[in-house]
């Protein structure tokens, strides 16, 4: 298991923007935060994990505590494409649109995993 601390107030991921030429970019302050966070990860990582991994993120006012490790027995289901975080966002959006929650900002704990037959 690896532990990585990214100090400083965390910045939420914004939707990427496109320039008139079609190039995608991130707006400030996210772009600067992302660059700094990447440097922290590179400086603190203990190697590159291969294959399925698990990630735990604790969001604090003074930084992010990220834990990672190799996953076992968790596989991507056949026919499922895309990133897990995008499926989680879709699930939260449906809870909000269907009236189960008023706003996805209410969510203080979120757990997701791919489970099923391997692709």
PyMOL commands that set and color helices and strands:
alter all, ss='L'
color gray80, all
select helices_A, chain A and resi 30-44+84-97+104-106
alter helices_A, ss='H'
color red, helices_A
select strands_A, chain A and resi 2-7+17-18+24-25+53-60+63-70
alter strands_A, ss='S'
color yellow, strands_A
deselect
rebuild
show_as cartoon
